[in-house]
Amino acid sequence: MLTLDALPYLWPFLLGAIAAWLIGSLPSGLIAARLAGRHDLRQTGSGNIGATNVLRTAGRLPAAVTLVLDYAKGLLAVVIGHDAGGPDMAVIAALFVVAGHMFNPWLKFRGGKAVATALGVTLALSWLSGLAILVVWLAVAGMTRISSVAGMASIIASPIAIWMVTSDKQYAGVMVLVAFLVVVRHHGNIRRLVTGEEPRIGQ
């Protein structure tokens, strides 16, 4: 049970969660698309603010910028969290930077699906695991040509990769939560996959 005596120990983690949420809330895709001269990204294509919709509506360069920035958000939030408060803070940062991207406070709590951000988180928690799931993304994307399938496959693989590489239950556990959130946010893609309507990369 929480008591007032515990508050001095909890407030750094609360601040860390808020900071990670705000880092995750940077709407990289929206900014990149507008700098490319496009209208509100939420009103075009799939309405998503992620790199895939930026590619479809604004082109390759804005999409690449979006991908790098979204990846960097996850990486930097966890690295900063670990430096500030060790593994416990890193885990909190991992969860909340993804939540900040998905539930953006500046966009009425609408955001992206956080695949790139989750990939960055995985790399920060375990660089070898991060490289492994990047290979998974590339392999699945190459075979299926469907971005959503590659994204879900790579994030589902992330807790397995982290467990196999580090045996860290805490890191693997938070990535199970992250993977769950990412898959749930892909509910529309899953419906389109079932009906055969999900667009392929380049369409």
SULGI-V883542 format. One line per field, one symbol per residue. ss: DSSP state (H for helix, E for strand, C for the rest). phi: phi as a letter, one per 30 degrees, with the letter a starting at -180 (. if undefined). burial: 1 if it has 16 or more other ideal C-beta (glycine too) atoms within 10 Angstrom, else 0. Layout:
ss=???
phi=???
burial=???
This chain:
ss=CCCHHHHHHHHHHHHHHHHHHHHHCCCHHHHHHHHCCCCCHHHCCCCCCCHHHHHHHHCHHHHHHHHHHHHHHHHHHHHHHHHHHHHHHHHHHHHHHHHHHHCCHHHCCCCCCCHHHHHHHHHHHCHHHHHHHHHHHHHHHHHHCCHHHHHHHHHHHHHHHHHHHHCCHHHHHHHHHHHHHHHHHCHHHHHHHHHCCCCCCCC
phi=.dbdddeedcddddddddddeddddddeddddddddjddeedcbhdidcdddddedcbjddeddddddddddedddedddddddbieddddddeddddddddcdddbhicaccidddddddddddadddddddddeeddddddchbdddddddddddddddddddchddddddddddddddddddceddddddddicddcejd
burial=00000000000010011011101111111111100101001101110111111111110001101110111111111111110010001111111111111111000000111111111111111100110110011001100101111111111111111110100100110110011011101100100110000110000
